[in-house]
Amino acid sequence: MKQAGFPLGILLLFWVSFVTDTSLILLIKGGALSGTNTYQSLVNKTFGFPGYLLLSVLQFLYPFIVDPGNLFIGRHFIIVLSTIAFHLPLSLYRDIAKLGKISLISTVLTTLILGIVIARVVSLGPHIPKTEDAWVFAKPNAIQAVGVMSFAFICHHNCFLVYGSLEEPTVAKWSRIIHVSVLVSVLISMLFATCGYLTFTGFTQGDLFENYCRNDDLITFGRFCYGVTVILTYPIECFVTREVIANVFFGGNLSTAFHIIITVVIITVATLVSLLIDCLGIVLELNGVLCAAPLIFIIPSACYLKLSEEPRTHSDKIMSCVMLLVGAVVMVVGFLMAVAHPQDCTHGQEMFYCFPGNFSFTNMSTSHFQLTTQLSILNISIFQ
């Protein structure tokens, strides 16, 4: 919402969810047309080894860097401890269906976190000044916003795994599941985005929890719930990364020893990355435009266009053409903008409004420049 403008951001959110819904169904249709049952085999049969290699790199990178870690106190210790105690044991599962109940717990906690964010938009929002451009229709960084949204919605890298775990999988059954899942996801995302932006407007950080003050006990509980959701979700992503390595280097079959070794290596390297990165915004943008955009917009569309024998005027083919072109624009322009205009990051520092005794909230229309100046004065007075 901050990058795109609030009204345009809402529209883009629904548009990205619609594209996600369409491309997930196109992937399974492409698998049915080609007689394949994995994303990699679909691309390999459609575009040969170069396409297979490109997809493998994208599938490996996206889930590999989705766990940047952003806890404040004892951050490094907590990341290492949670990795050893939870990430690694859960990631050692060989059957993705066994992670279903774990994912359900994550979904319940997400709903709980949403309730906390909604509560704070009522209690905290009125006390935080709104930036001058808070309600403009559109902002120039809208493409970066699409990258973040693509990151949020992508699940294409494991859709064949989930499809294969269904009882009596069919395209019709898959379509119904996808429609319901994406609808629920976009509603939750819209509530999160709306409540977060209404509370902080132009001060919104890439990680929403960085906006809240450390002495807020309810938010501290929300951070804990969020940490648990990451712990419970990451094993599914590790499953995909490991599968890519198994398919590329081991012909799809891993012995128990190699299964454990590769899992440990993936978790270890990902943890090292997590220890080095504490800004979620740039991770969301770059991963969104470089990995998520091709996996959502470009590759499913290209595969379906090449495999389908439907006429050019068929709705699926028209939508595929549009998705392919838009995906290319989002990927190229989004990357250039993310590098040229990266999101601000507080690196865990408290926001100025967390010191009510040193800041006046009387002028709610204070410009961003004035707020920055006041913040600088406040920091100086604190150090003195």
Order of alpha helices (4+ residues) and beta strands (2+ residues): alpha-alpha-alpha-alpha-alpha-alpha-alpha-alpha-alpha-alpha-alpha-alpha-alpha-alpha
